[in-house]
Amino acid sequence: MKLLDYTALRERGIRYSKPHLWRLWTAGKFPRPVKLSASRNVWLESDVNAWVKSRLAERGFAAA
């Protein structure tokens, strides 16, 4: 299991601001993070990968 922090998300091309990510995950449109401390969130790589594949599928791209 690999954890991705905010910087790792940005390196993968997910360049949303922290407030926008919060809006997405509270609306159920992005994976919920794991809270490591009061100011530190990370995401499971598998959840982020599944989210990316679902976004690609919505646009008609085959998952790689």
Residue pairs with C-beta under 8 A, 6 or more apart in sequence:
1 44
1 45
1 46
2 44
2 45
2 46
3 34
3 42
3 43
3 44
3 45
4 12
4 42
4 43
4 44
4 45
4 48
5 40
5 41
5 42
6 18
6 21
6 41
9 16
9 21
9 43
9 48
12 48
12 52
14 48
14 52
16 24
21 30
24 30
25 31
25 32
25 33
30 51
31 43
31 44
31 47
31 48
31 50
31 51
32 47
33 41
33 42
33 43
34 41
34 42
34 43
34 44
35 41
36 42
53 63
56 62
56 63
57 63
